[in-house]
C-alpha cells in the first residue's frame, strides 16, 4: 500500500519522462554523481513534508498537506549551457503545470523559485538548474494512501 506522497512522486516522475531535452534520463532521490552519459537529465528530490492542516468538511476529516519538492536539471558545461538549462526549465514547467494525471492528485502546484549553479561533482563539471516546487494535496485522515480532491 503506497502513501499519497508516493503516488504524487510517481505522477511527477511520469510527467518529467520523455521531455525533449532530457528524454528518459529521469532520476528520483539520486545521491551519487551523475555519469556524463546520463546528461542532460532531470532529478526529483522530496526531502520533507512540513505542514499538515486540518480540513473538516461535510464529507469527513481531511488533512491538507504541503509537499515541497525539488526538480534539478543538469547539462554538460558548454558555450550554450544557459540556453540548455532554460530549455530544461521551460519543459519541466510545461510538463508539470499541464499534466492531467498530476492535477487529479493535487489541489495546487506552484513553482517557488529557480536557481542556476555549477555542479562540480561527477566526471566533469555540469550546469544545474534547481527548481523548487510546492504541491498541495489532501488525504482522508483514515486513508493516507489516496489523495482526495
Secondary structure, DSSP 8 states (H G I E B T S, - for coil): ---HHHHHHHHHHHHHTTBTTTBT-EEES--S---GGG-SEEEEE-----EEEEEEETTEEEEEEEEEEEEEEEEE--TTHHHHHHHHHHHHHHHHHT-HHHHTT-SEEEEEEEEEEEE--SSS-EEEEEEEEEEEEEEETTEEEEE--
